[in-house]
Amino acid sequence: MTTFSPFCAHPHFEEERTDYLYSHAGNYLLVPNTPVLVCANCGMIFYDGAVLEEIERRFFAIQSHAEAPDQIIQLPSMAYA
């Protein structure tokens, strides 16, 4: 079965890795090396549903202290206006 990009109808994708930032209620989880498919024509990024579900599961496990993060980083913040 061939999958086509819903944005440009191109059928070719490249497997890559990227950093994914999950956010919920003002809390964040940075997930480096997240697998993605990238459309070879328009560059649109597609995430597998199972990958996103696992990221969400880990986020809530860390928030409830059932799991520990690999590391904690500080992130500077600055308002636009």
ChimeraX attribute file (.defattr): number of C-alpha atoms within 10 A of each C-alpha:
attribute: neighborCount
match mode: 1-to-1
recipient: residues
	/A:1	3
	/A:2	5
	/A:3	10
	/A:4	13
	/A:5	19
	/A:6	9
	/A:7	11
	/A:8	12
	/A:9	12
	/A:10	14
	/A:11	13
	/A:12	14
	/A:13	20
	/A:14	12
	/A:15	12
	/A:16	12
	/A:17	13
	/A:18	13
	/A:19	12
	/A:20	17
	/A:21	12
	/A:22	14
	/A:23	12
	/A:24	10
	/A:25	5
	/A:26	5
	/A:27	9
	/A:28	12
	/A:29	20
	/A:30	17
	/A:31	15
	/A:32	11
	/A:33	11
	/A:34	16
	/A:35	16
	/A:36	19
	/A:37	18
	/A:38	19
	/A:39	21
	/A:40	15
	/A:41	14
	/A:42	13
	/A:43	14
	/A:44	14
	/A:45	16
	/A:46	14
	/A:47	13
	/A:48	10
	/A:49	9
	/A:50	9
	/A:51	13
	/A:52	14
	/A:53	11
	/A:54	10
	/A:55	19
	/A:56	16
	/A:57	12
	/A:58	18
	/A:59	23
	/A:60	14
	/A:61	14
	/A:62	14
	/A:63	15
	/A:64	10
	/A:65	10
	/A:66	9
	/A:67	12
	/A:68	13
	/A:69	13
	/A:70	7
	/A:71	6
	/A:72	9
	/A:73	8
	/A:74	5
	/A:75	5
	/A:76	5
	/A:77	6
	/A:78	5
	/A:79	4
	/A:80	4
	/A:81	3
